Amino acid sequence: MRLIWGGLGAVALALLGGFGSGVQTTPAAAGALALTCNSAGYVADAVETPSEAQLAAYAGRYNGNEGIYDASGAFNRSGTAELVVGSDGQLTYKGAAFEATSVCVDKSAGAHGKVMYFESGAGHFDVSDKDDTTAGQAWGVSPVDGATVFTGGRR
């Protein structure tokens, strides 16, 4: 099952501008939050460390569904979950706090809007400024187990 999600994840990264050009970490600007953006997993020069104002625009509660994708690509919902993005870039998922190890934001909007990417533990969350009818505004993989999918997150 992990291989299937890995394949779907690779496709999603390709569609959202993923696949990096090498290890590069962009520190936050002076006076800004202490966040870093590990841009290694993205197209060269496609993402940057978000400013406080950008982060504030994405902060909030996103309620969505949790589950897994089966071999045919159908989503099997196992329950609901809440993702909270803090104004400091930190995450709370299903009531537990998780430290964001990398926070990046698209430099320009794509098909899914301007997406902010949060990496934490075994998981990651992508939060968009645009509400997609299927994915919602927030989606990703649970930092609890690195396998359970979160999708359809909406404020």
C-alpha positions in Angstrom: 0.0 0.0 0.0 2.9 2.4 0.8 4.2 1.9 -2.7 0.9 2.8 -4.2 0.7 6.0 -2.1 4.3 6.7 -3.0 3.4 6.5 -6.7 0.4 8.7 -6.2 2.6 11.1 -4.2 5.2 11.3 -6.9 2.5 12.1 -9.5 1.0 14.8 -7.1 4.5 16.3 -6.6 5.0 16.4 -10.4 1.7 18.1 -10.9 2.3 20.6 -8.1 5.8 21.5 -9.2 7.8 19.0 -7.2 11.1 17.2 -7.9 14.0 19.2 -6.7 17.3 20.2 -8.2 19.5 19.6 -5.2 19.7 20.4 -1.5 19.1 24.0 -0.8 17.7 25.4 2.4 16.4 29.0 2.4 16.4 30.6 5.9 13.7 33.0 6.9 14.4 36.7 6.4 15.8 38.8 9.3 13.1 39.6 11.9 10.8 36.9 10.5 9.7 33.7 12.1 12.4 31.0 12.6 11.3 28.8 9.7 13.3 27.1 7.0 12.3 25.9 3.6 14.1 22.7 2.4 13.7 23.4 -1.3 15.5 20.2 -2.4 12.2 18.4 -3.2 10.9 21.1 -5.6 11.7 22.6 -9.0 14.6 24.9 -8.8 13.6 28.4 -7.6 9.9 27.4 -7.4 9.4 27.8 -3.6 10.6 30.1 -0.8 10.3 30.5 3.0 7.0 32.2 3.7 6.8 35.6 5.2 4.8 36.2 8.4 2.0 37.8 6.3 1.9 34.8 4.0 1.9 32.4 6.9 -0.9 34.3 8.6 -3.1 34.0 5.5 -2.9 30.2 5.7 -3.2 29.8 9.5 -6.4 28.3 10.7 -8.4 25.1 11.2 -8.9 22.7 8.3 -11.5 19.9 8.8 -11.2 17.0 6.4 -11.3 13.2 5.9 -8.7 10.6 6.8 -8.2 7.3 5.0 -6.2 5.5 2.4 -6.2 5.1 -1.4 -6.7 1.6 -2.7 -5.0 0.0 -5.7 -7.6 1.4 -8.1 -7.1 4.9 -6.7 -10.4 5.1 -4.8 -10.3 6.8 -1.4 -11.4 4.7 1.5 -12.4 7.1 4.3 -11.8 5.9 7.8 -12.8 9.0 9.7 -12.4 12.7 10.0 -9.5 14.8 11.2 -8.6 18.4 12.0 -5.4 20.1 10.9 -4.6 23.4 12.6 -1.9 25.6 11.1 -0.6 28.0 13.6 0.5 31.6 12.9 4.0 30.4 13.9 4.0 27.7 11.2 3.5 24.8 13.7 0.9 22.1 13.2 -1.7 20.4 15.3 -3.2 17.2 13.8 -6.0 15.4 15.5 -5.3 17.3 18.7 -1.5 16.5 18.9 1.2 19.1 18.2 3.8 18.5 15.5 6.8 20.6 14.8 7.2 21.7 11.2 10.7 20.9 10.0 10.3 22.7 6.7 7.7 25.3 5.5 7.8 26.4 1.9 5.4 28.4 -0.3 5.0 28.6 -4.0 6.5 31.7 -5.5 3.7 31.8 -8.1 0.2 30.3 -8.2 -0.4 27.1 -10.2 -3.5 25.0 -11.0 -4.1 24.5 -7.3 -3.5 28.1 -6.4 -0.5 29.2 -4.3 0.3 26.2 -2.1 2.2 26.3 1.3 4.0 23.0 2.1 4.6 21.8 5.7 6.9 18.9 6.5 6.6 17.3 9.9 7.9 13.9 11.1 6.8 11.1 8.8 4.1 13.3 7.1 3.5 16.5 5.2 0.6 18.8 4.5 -0.1 21.0 1.5 -2.4 24.0 2.1 -3.7 26.1 -0.7 -5.2 29.6 -1.0 -7.7 28.1 -3.5 -10.4 25.6 -2.6 -10.3 22.5 -4.9 -13.6 20.6 -5.3 -11.9 17.3 -4.6 -8.8 18.0 -2.5 -10.2 21.0 -0.6 -7.7 23.6 0.7 -5.6 21.2 2.7 -4.3 17.6 2.0 -1.3 15.4 2.8 -0.1 12.5 4.8 -0.5 12.1 8.6 2.7 12.8 10.6 1.5 10.1 13.0 2.2 7.1 10.7 3.4 8.5 7.4 0.8 6.5 5.6 -2.8 7.7 6.4 -4.0 10.3 3.9 -5.7 13.6 4.9 -7.8 15.1 2.2 -10.7 17.5 1.6 -9.5 19.9 4.4 -11.6 23.1 4.5 -11.8 26.0 6.8 
